[in-house]
Amino acid sequence: MSTAQSQSQSTWQWESATAGAIAGFATVAAVHPLDVVRTRFQVNDGRVSNLPTYKNTVHAILTISRSEGLKGLYSGFSPAVLGSTVSWGLYFFFYSRAKERYSRNRDEKLSPGLHLASAAEAGALVCLCTNPIWLVKTRLQLQSSLHQTRLYSGLYDALRTILREEGWSALYRGIVPSLFLVSHGAVQFTAYEEFRKIVVEYKSRRRKESDKVANSDLLNSVDYAVLGGSSKVAAIMLTYPFQVIRARLQQRPSKDGIPRYADSWHVMKEAARFEGFRGFYKGITPNLLKNAPAASLTFIVYENVLKLLKLIRKE
């Protein structure tokens, strides 16, 4: 590989990371209240919980806003912004590097299997880097309704308190279902890439030979919204139970320091025994309301920022 090609690929990777980080920030800022509602639904097993009971998503939003104000709807916002921005940035960076590596000495178009491998590899790396941030976010979103001896005042205080009271291992509670959730990103990105190919090929056939343009110029923001949203829904329906398991594991321990659940298997047994199949899909409605449009927004921002960065580089 020539020096020029290496520099070009390196530039592409950093452009992907930048576009992903901006897309992640825009997404979490727009839909964070639904994330709070989803988390509270997920951990409420209907048996031992200090959380109030919500009838549905709308009731939850109204109840939280009335009893806790805007602060309640945006609890955990700082780690959510940090985690989403870092996660998306790292994800697109690792994903583009993996695709580049798998495409060497092969045709330009990767197979669905290689797209899946690229997405899974990127997801696992991001998961290991960001699990402590998501754990803190979950606890901050829940603590306003929990009767703890002392509430966390913010991201830094939560990290410091967790390390002092529970040790380093606590920062990685929920890491097992988080690693299984790598399949979420793999399914989403594989579906996105395959749907994207279909749309590009369809639009290419409709164009006259004299009107041919680059594949990226065939798609517009509406296309990106549809592609992002549909691929996200497919991923959510297949992997949502892992989100419920992770959220329940990441709750703050009781006053005596004992976690509500010992491990992932304990969560699964308890949920299956007392809640049945529905227990693994608690909070699915706010999750879909949050993530389907959020994914659309993410890919609109990502693809358009990527185009902008390419134009700037060419100037």
N, C-alpha and C positions, 0 to 999 in steps of 0.2 A: 504493500500500500504506500502511495506517495505521501510526502509531507503535506501537500496541498489537500489531498483527500482526507488525511487524518485530522487536519485543522478544521476542515469543513464539517466532518462528523462530530468533532468536539463542540463546534459552535452550535450544531443542531441539537445536541444533547442539552446544552445550557439553555437554549431557547425553549426547549420542551419543558425544562424544569421551571423556568420563569413563567411561562404560560400556565403551567399547572398550578403554581403557587398563587397566582392572581385569581385563577378560576376558583380555587378552593376558598380563598378569602371571601370573594363575592357570594359564593354559595352559602357559607355558614352564616354570614351576616343577614341574609335574607330570610332564612327559615329556622333560626335557632329556637324560637318558642315551641315549635312542633317537636324538636329534639328533646326538650325538657319534658313535654307531655309523654312522648314515647318511652323515655327512660322510667318515668314514674309508673306507667302502666306495666312495663316489663318486670319490675321488681315486686309489684304488689301481688303476692300469691294468694291473697284472700284469707290468710290464716294469721301469721305473726307479722304484723306490719304497723308502723306508726304513721304510714301515709294515709291521707284521706282517700275515700272511695269516689272515683269519678264515674259518671254514667257513660260518657262518650267523650270524644275529642273536644267538641265545642264546650261542653260542660267543664272539662278540665281547664281549658284556657280561661274561661270566665271565672272559675273558682280561684285559680292561681292569681289572676290579675286583681281580683277583689280582695283576697286575703293577704297577698304578698306584694302586689303592685308589679310595676314593670321590672323591678329587680328580680322578682321570682321567675318571670318568664325568660329572663336572660341570665339566670344563675348558671355558672359554669361557662360563661361566654368567652372569657380570656383563654382558658385551656382549649376550648373548642376552636377558636380562631387560630391559636398557635398550632394545635394538632392538625387541623384541616389544611392549613397553609403548608406546614412542613410535610405532611403526608402526601398531598397532591404534588408538591414540588419534587419530593423524592420519588414518588411513584412514577411520574412521567419520565424522570431522569433515568431510573433503573429500567423502566420499560423500554425506552428508546435504545438504551445500551444493549439490552438483551436482544431486541429485534435486530439490531445491527450485527451482533455477534452470530446470531442464528442465520442471518441472511448471507454471510460470507460464503463465497463459492457456490451460491445457489441463485435461483431466479429471484428477481426483485420482489415478487409476491410471496409472502410466507403462507404456509398451510395453516388451517385452523389449529392443528396440534401445536405448531410452533408459536402461534399467537397465544395459545393457552399456557404453554411453558413460559413464555416471556412474562405474561401477566402474573402467573403464580410466583415466579422468581422475584419479581418486583414487590409483590404483596408481602411475601415472607420477610424480606429485608426491611420494608417499611414498618411492619408489625413489630419487629424486634426493637426498632428505634423509637417507636412512639407509644408503646403500651403504657408507660408511666403517665403520660399526658392524658390518655383517655381514662385511666383509672381516676385521676384527680377530677376530670370533668364530670364523670358519673357521680362521684361523691358530693361535689358542689351542687349538682342539680338536685340531689336528694336531701341535702342537709337542712334546708329551710323548713322542712316538715318533720324532721327527726328530732328527738329530744336527746341531744348529746350533751355531755358535761361541758364541752367547749366547742364551738363551731369554728370551722376553718375561715380565716378572714380573706383568703385568696389563694392563688396558685402557689406562690412561694411558701406561704404558711402551711398549706396542705402537704406539700412535699416534705417540708421540714418536720412536721408533726408525724407523718406516716413513718419516716425514717427513724424518728426517735422512739415512737411507741410500738412499731411493728417490724422494723428492719427493712433491709433492701428487698427481701423476697416479696414483701407486700406490694411493691411497685409492679410486680409481674403477675399478680393475681388476675386470672382470666386469660392468661397467655395461651393456654391450650385451645379454647374456643376461638380465640383471636387468630391463631394459626390456621384453624379450620376455615375461618372466615376469609382466608386468602382466596378460597374458591369463589367467593363473591366477586372480587375484582377480576379474577380469571374469567368467570362466566360473563361478567359485564363487558370487559374489553374484547373478549372473543366475539360476543354477539355484536358489539359495536363495529368491529372491523369487518365482520361478515355482512352485516346489514349495509354498511358503508359501501362495500364492493358492489352489492346488488344495485344500490341506488345510483352509483357512479356508472355502472355498466348500462343501466336503463337509460340514464340521461345521455350517455355517449351515443347510444343507438339512435336516439331521437334527434341528435344534431347532424347536420350535413357535414360531409367530409371537409368542406372549406371552412367550417366554423369550429373545428376541433380546438380545444384549449386544454390546459393542464387539468388533471383530475381534481385538484383542490379548488379550482375555479368553477367547477361544475356545481358545487354545493353551496347553499346559502344558509342563513341562520335558522330558517324554518326546518331545513333538512337536518341540521345539527341538533335542533331541539327534539325532533321526532326520534332520531337515532339514539340520542342520549337517554331520553325518557323510556323508550321501549326496551333498550338493553338493561336499564336499571331495574325495571319491573321484573324482568325475567330472573335477574340475579337475586333480588329480594325474596321472591317466592321460594326459591330453592335453598337459600342459606339463612333465612330469618331466625330459625330456632337457635343457632349459634349466638346470635346477638342477645337473645333472652338469657341464655346460660351465662354469657360473659357479664351482663349487667348485674345479675344476681350474685355472682362471685365477687364483684368489685364493690359491693356495698361496704360501708364502714362497719367494723365489728361492734358488738354491743359494749356496754360500759365495762363488762368484765373482760373484754378483750377477745371474746370468742366469736369467730365469724359465723354468720347465719348458715353458710354452706361450707362443707369441707373441701369439695372438689367438684369437677364437672359432672362426674357420675352421680354424685349426691343430688345435684340440682335436677338431673334428668329423672332420677327415681322419684323424687318428691313431686316434681311437676306432673309426671305421668300418673302417679298414684292419686293425687288430690285434685288435679285440674284437667287431666286428660289431654287429648290432642290440642285443644284450644289453648292450653297453658303455654305451649311453645310458640304461639302466634299472638300473644298479648301485646298490644300496642302496634299491631300491623297497620291499622288505619292511619294514625298520625305518621307512621313511618313511610307509607306510600305517599301521603300528602306532602311530606317533607322531601323525600328523596327523588320521586319521579320528576317534579319540576326542577328540583335542585340539580339533578343530573343533566337535564336539558340546558339549564343556565350554565353549568360547568363547561359543557362541551361547546356551547356557543362562544363563551369567553375564551376558552382554550384555543379553539380553531382560529378565531379572529385575531387573538393576540399573536398566535404563531404566524399568521399571514403578515401582520404588521411588522413583526421582528424580521421576517424575511425581506420585506420591502426596505426596511432601514438598513439591513446588511448589504443589500444590492446597491444602495445609493453611494 
